[in-house]
Amino acid sequence: MDLIKNGFVNRVIDKNLNVIDEINKLKKEKNAIILAHYYEADEVQDIADFVGDSLALSQKAAETNADIIVFAGVHFMAETAKILSPNKKVLIPDTNAGCSLAESCKYDDFKKFIDEHKGYTVISYVNTTAKIKTLTDICCTSTNALNIIKNLPEDEKIIFAPDRNLGNYIKTQTGREMIIWDGACHVHEEFSVEKIVELKNKYPEAKVIVHPECKKNVQIIADHVGSTSSLLKYAKNSDAKKFIVGTESGIFHQMKKNNPDREYFAIPPIDSTCGCINCEFMKLITLNKIYNTLKYEQPEVIIEKEVIEKAKGSIMRMLELSK
C-alpha cells in the first residue's frame, strides 16, 4: 500500500516516542545517513550527520558508504545525490520541497534557448532539475562558480543558468562573454537596499554580508558577497561583533553555534508581511517527516537511468574542477 499522502508519509507518530532517539536508532539499523542544508530548521540541522552547502552536500553524497541517503533539503539536491549514487536509496522527507529557482528554468524552454545559441558552453547552477543537467556541460554552485568560469578559456562563450543575479555577479567579476538565463530565488530577490540602510543606521558598526543571488544593488553596498559557506566563514573569522545578513534564515543557527557572543540581523524582505527570509520549501522538512521517511523508506527519489547517465557528466565535471 502506498504510504505517501500530500507528498510525505502521513502517519501519526506516538506522542510518547522520542523522535530523535528513534531517528538515530533507525540510522544505525539501516546504515543510513542524513544530509542537511544550512537553510533547514535548527533541529533538522542538529540531527543530520553532515550539514553543508550545495557543493559540500554533493561531495558528501558522492563519497558516502551509507546504503540510504535521507536528504533534508530541496528536491534538486536529492536528485543530485541520486545521480551521484545511483545504486543507493535516496529519500526526501517531503516531495513538495521544491525550489523557486529551479522552477524558473523549464526543460523545453531552456533547450530551445540553447538551440538558439549554438557554440556556447552551458554552465548550470546546481539549483536545477536533473533534466536541465542533461543539457549542461558543467554544473556549478555559488561556492565554485567564479573559479569554474575563470578556469575556462578566455574566448569561451558561456550560457549561464538559471540565476540572473549570480550570473551577473560572475560576469562583473570576470568580464567574460555570458548570456544569462532570467531566473531568480524567491528569498534572495526580496532583500532590498532600503532595508539594509535602515539596519545600518541602527547598527553602523555591523558588517553587511550577502549571497550573490541577491540583486546587484544589494551586492554593491555589502562588505562581503559570498556563498552560504563563504558567509559562514566570513562571520566566523571577522573581528566584527555584528552582522547584517542577506540570505535564508537557516544560516543563523550555524553562525550562532560558531560565535554565540556575536549578533546577527536578518535583512527584512521588501514586503515585511511575506516572511520571505524563510525558504518555504526548506522548512517543509521536519523531524517527524524524517522519522517516517526512515521508518517506511518513502518517498524515494527515482530518476530514469538515461537521465542519470546524461546528467552525471556535468556534475562530475564540477566536482573535478572543485578539487
C-alpha positions as CSV (number, residue, x, y, z in Angstrom):
1,M,0.0,0.0,0.0
2,D,1.3,3.5,-0.9
3,L,2.0,5.4,2.3
4,I,2.6,8.7,0.7
5,K,-0.1,11.4,1.1
6,N,0.4,15.1,0.3
7,G,4.0,14.5,-0.7
8,F,5.1,12.8,2.5
9,V,4.5,9.7,4.7
10,N,1.4,10.8,6.5
11,R,1.5,8.5,9.6
12,V,0.7,9.6,13.1
13,I,3.7,9.3,15.5
14,D,3.2,8.1,19.0
15,K,3.4,11.2,21.2
16,N,5.4,9.2,23.8
17,L,8.1,8.4,21.2
18,N,11.4,10.2,21.4
19,V,11.7,11.0,17.7
20,I,15.4,12.0,17.9
21,D,16.3,8.7,19.6
22,E,14.2,6.7,17.1
23,I,15.8,8.5,14.1
24,N,19.3,7.7,15.5
25,K,18.3,4.1,16.0
26,L,16.9,3.7,12.5
27,K,20.0,5.3,11.0
28,K,22.2,2.6,12.7
29,E,19.8,-0.2,11.8
30,K,19.6,0.7,8.1
31,N,23.1,2.2,7.6
32,A,21.5,5.5,6.7
33,I,23.0,9.0,6.6
34,I,21.1,12.3,6.9
35,L,22.4,15.2,4.8
36,A,21.1,18.6,5.6
37,H,21.4,22.1,4.0
38,Y,22.3,25.1,6.1
39,Y,18.8,26.5,5.3
40,E,17.0,23.7,7.2
41,A,15.4,24.3,10.6
42,D,17.7,24.2,13.6
43,E,16.6,20.8,14.9
44,V,16.9,19.3,11.4
45,Q,20.5,20.5,11.1
46,D,21.3,19.1,14.6
47,I,20.0,15.6,13.7
48,A,22.0,15.5,10.5
49,D,25.2,13.5,10.0
50,F,26.5,16.3,7.8
51,V,25.4,19.9,7.2
52,G,26.7,21.9,4.3
53,D,26.0,24.0,1.2
54,S,25.2,22.6,-2.2
55,L,28.8,21.8,-3.2
56,A,29.7,20.1,0.1
57,L,26.5,18.1,0.1
58,S,27.2,16.9,-3.5
59,Q,30.7,15.9,-2.5
60,K,29.4,14.0,0.6
61,A,26.7,12.2,-1.4
62,A,29.3,11.0,-3.9
63,E,31.6,9.6,-1.2
64,T,29.3,8.1,1.4
65,N,29.3,4.4,2.2
66,A,25.7,4.5,3.5
67,D,23.1,2.3,1.9
68,I,20.4,5.0,2.4
69,I,20.7,8.8,2.0
70,V,18.0,10.9,3.6
71,F,18.2,14.3,2.1
72,A,17.0,17.2,4.3
73,G,16.9,19.8,1.6
74,V,15.0,20.5,-1.5
75,H,14.3,18.2,-4.4
76,F,17.1,19.1,-6.8
77,M,19.6,18.3,-4.0
78,A,18.1,14.9,-3.5
79,E,18.2,14.4,-7.3
80,T,21.9,15.3,-7.4
81,A,22.6,12.7,-4.6
82,K,20.8,10.1,-6.6
83,I,22.7,10.9,-9.8
84,L,26.0,10.6,-7.9
85,S,24.9,7.4,-6.1
86,P,22.5,5.7,-8.4
87,N,22.8,2.3,-6.5
88,K,21.9,3.8,-3.2
89,K,18.4,4.5,-2.0
90,V,17.8,8.3,-1.8
91,L,14.9,9.5,0.3
92,I,13.4,13.0,0.6
93,P,11.1,13.6,3.6
94,D,8.7,15.7,1.6
95,T,8.4,15.7,-2.2
96,N,6.9,19.2,-2.1
97,A,10.2,20.6,-1.1
98,G,10.9,22.2,-4.4
99,C,12.9,25.3,-5.4
100,S,11.6,28.6,-7.0
101,L,15.0,29.0,-8.8
102,A,14.9,25.5,-10.3
103,E,11.3,26.0,-11.3
104,S,12.3,29.2,-13.2
105,C,14.2,27.1,-15.7
106,K,11.9,24.7,-17.6
107,Y,13.4,21.9,-19.8
108,D,11.6,22.7,-23.1
109,D,12.3,26.5,-22.7
110,F,15.9,26.0,-21.8
111,K,16.5,23.5,-24.6
112,K,15.1,26.0,-27.1
113,F,17.3,28.7,-25.7
114,I,20.4,26.6,-26.1
115,D,19.5,25.6,-29.6
116,E,19.3,29.3,-30.4
117,H,22.8,29.9,-29.2
118,K,25.0,27.2,-30.8
119,G,28.6,27.0,-29.8
120,Y,28.1,28.2,-26.2
121,T,29.3,26.2,-23.2
122,V,26.4,25.7,-20.9
123,I,27.1,26.3,-17.2
124,S,24.1,25.5,-15.0
125,Y,23.8,26.2,-11.3
126,V,23.3,23.0,-9.3
127,N,19.9,24.6,-8.4
128,T,18.3,23.0,-11.4
129,T,16.4,19.8,-12.2
130,A,18.0,16.6,-13.3
131,K,16.7,17.1,-16.8
132,I,18.3,20.6,-17.0
133,K,21.6,19.0,-16.0
134,T,21.3,16.7,-19.1
135,L,21.6,19.8,-21.2
136,T,24.5,21.2,-19.2
137,D,28.3,21.0,-19.8
138,I,29.4,21.9,-16.3
139,C,27.4,22.4,-13.1
140,C,28.4,24.9,-10.5
141,T,27.4,26.1,-7.1
142,S,27.7,29.6,-5.7
143,T,30.9,28.4,-3.9
144,N,32.8,27.4,-7.1
145,A,31.0,29.2,-10.0
146,L,33.6,32.0,-10.1
147,N,36.6,29.7,-10.2
148,I,35.0,27.4,-12.7
149,I,34.4,30.2,-15.2
150,K,37.8,31.8,-14.6
151,N,39.4,28.4,-15.5
152,L,37.6,28.3,-18.8
153,P,39.5,29.7,-21.9
154,E,39.1,33.4,-22.1
155,D,37.4,33.3,-25.5
156,E,34.8,30.7,-24.5
157,K,31.2,31.8,-25.0
158,I,29.1,30.9,-22.0
159,I,25.4,30.4,-21.3
160,F,24.8,30.7,-17.5
161,A,21.5,29.5,-15.9
162,P,19.3,29.9,-14.1
163,D,20.1,32.7,-11.6
164,R,20.4,36.1,-13.2
165,N,21.9,37.7,-10.1
166,L,24.6,35.1,-9.6
167,G,25.3,35.2,-13.4
168,N,25.6,38.9,-13.5
169,Y,27.9,38.9,-10.4
170,I,30.2,36.4,-12.2
171,K,30.1,38.4,-15.4
172,T,31.1,41.6,-13.5
173,Q,33.9,39.8,-11.7
174,T,35.4,38.1,-14.8
175,G,34.4,40.3,-17.7
176,R,33.5,37.1,-19.6
177,E,31.1,36.9,-22.5
178,M,28.0,35.4,-21.0
179,I,24.3,35.0,-21.9
180,I,22.3,34.7,-18.7
181,W,19.0,33.0,-18.2
182,D,16.4,35.1,-16.5
183,G,15.7,33.1,-13.2
184,A,15.8,34.0,-9.5
185,C,15.4,32.8,-6.0
186,H,12.2,34.0,-4.3
187,V,14.1,34.5,-1.0
188,H,17.2,36.4,-2.2
189,E,15.2,38.6,-4.6
190,E,13.3,40.1,-1.7
191,F,16.3,41.8,0.0
192,S,16.5,45.5,-0.6
193,V,19.0,48.4,-0.2
194,E,16.4,50.4,1.7
195,K,16.1,47.7,4.4
196,I,19.8,47.4,4.7
197,V,20.2,51.1,5.1
198,E,17.7,51.1,7.9
199,L,19.6,48.4,9.7
200,K,23.0,50.1,9.0
201,N,21.7,53.3,10.6
202,K,20.7,51.3,13.6
203,Y,23.9,49.3,13.8
204,P,26.6,51.3,12.0
205,E,29.4,49.1,13.1
206,A,27.8,45.9,11.6
207,K,29.2,44.2,8.5
208,V,26.8,43.6,5.7
209,I,27.2,40.2,4.2
210,V,25.0,38.9,1.3
211,H,24.6,36.0,-1.1
212,P,25.3,36.5,-4.8
213,E,21.8,35.5,-5.6
214,C,20.8,38.9,-4.2
215,K,20.2,41.8,-6.6
216,K,23.2,43.8,-7.8
217,N,22.3,47.0,-5.8
218,V,22.3,44.9,-2.7
219,Q,25.7,43.3,-3.5
220,I,27.3,46.7,-4.2
221,I,26.7,48.0,-0.7
222,A,27.8,44.8,1.0
223,D,31.1,44.3,2.8
224,H,31.2,40.7,1.6
225,V,29.4,38.8,-1.1
226,G,29.7,35.0,-1.0
227,S,28.1,31.6,-1.0
228,T,26.5,30.2,2.1
229,S,29.7,28.6,3.3
230,S,31.6,31.8,2.5
231,L,29.2,33.9,4.6
232,L,29.7,31.5,7.5
233,K,33.5,31.6,7.1
234,Y,33.5,35.4,7.0
235,A,31.3,35.8,10.0
236,K,33.4,33.2,12.0
237,N,36.8,34.8,11.1
238,S,35.8,38.5,11.1
239,D,36.7,40.8,14.1
240,A,33.3,42.4,13.8
241,K,30.7,41.7,16.5
242,K,27.6,42.4,14.5
243,F,26.4,41.3,11.1
244,I,23.6,42.2,8.7
245,V,22.9,39.1,6.8
246,G,21.3,38.7,3.3
247,T,20.5,35.0,2.9
248,E,18.0,32.4,4.1
249,S,17.4,32.5,7.9
250,G,18.6,28.9,8.5
251,I,22.2,30.1,8.3
252,F,21.8,31.8,11.7
253,H,21.9,28.5,13.5
254,Q,25.4,27.7,12.4
255,M,26.6,31.3,12.8
256,K,25.4,31.3,16.4
257,K,27.0,28.0,17.1
258,N,30.3,29.2,15.7
259,N,30.2,32.6,17.6
260,P,27.4,32.8,20.2
261,D,28.7,36.1,21.5
262,R,28.0,37.9,18.3
263,E,24.8,39.5,16.9
264,Y,23.2,38.6,13.6
265,F,20.5,40.6,12.0
266,A,18.3,39.4,9.1
267,I,17.6,41.8,6.4
268,P,13.8,42.1,6.3
269,P,12.2,41.5,2.9
270,I,10.8,44.4,0.8
271,D,7.3,43.3,1.8
272,S,7.6,42.8,5.6
273,T,4.4,40.7,5.7
274,C,5.7,38.0,3.4
275,G,8.2,36.3,5.7
276,C,10.5,35.7,2.6
277,I,13.7,35.3,4.6
278,N,12.5,31.8,5.2
279,C,12.5,29.4,2.3
280,E,9.1,27.8,2.4
281,F,10.4,24.7,0.7
282,M,13.3,24.1,3.0
283,K,11.1,24.5,6.0
284,L,8.8,21.7,4.9
285,I,11.3,19.2,6.2
286,T,10.6,18.3,9.9
287,L,11.9,15.7,12.4
288,N,8.6,13.8,12.2
289,K,8.9,13.5,8.4
290,I,12.5,12.4,8.7
291,Y,11.4,9.7,11.1
292,N,8.6,8.4,8.9
293,T,10.9,8.6,5.9
294,L,13.5,6.4,7.6
295,K,10.9,4.0,9.0
296,Y,9.0,3.4,5.8
297,E,11.8,4.3,3.3
298,Q,9.5,6.6,1.4
299,P,9.3,8.9,-0.5
300,E,12.1,7.6,-2.7
301,V,13.8,9.7,-5.4
302,I,13.5,7.9,-8.7
303,I,15.3,9.1,-11.8
304,E,15.3,7.3,-15.2
305,K,18.6,5.6,-15.9
306,E,19.0,7.6,-19.2
307,V,18.6,10.9,-17.3
308,I,21.2,9.8,-14.7
309,E,23.7,8.9,-17.3
310,K,23.3,12.2,-19.2
311,A,23.2,14.4,-16.1
312,K,26.1,12.8,-14.3
313,G,28.8,14.2,-16.6
314,S,28.0,17.8,-15.8
315,I,28.1,17.2,-12.0
316,M,31.3,15.1,-12.2
317,R,33.0,17.9,-14.2
318,M,32.0,20.3,-11.4
319,L,33.5,18.1,-8.7
320,E,36.7,17.6,-10.7
321,L,37.1,21.3,-11.1
322,S,36.4,21.9,-7.4
323,K,39.2,19.7,-6.1
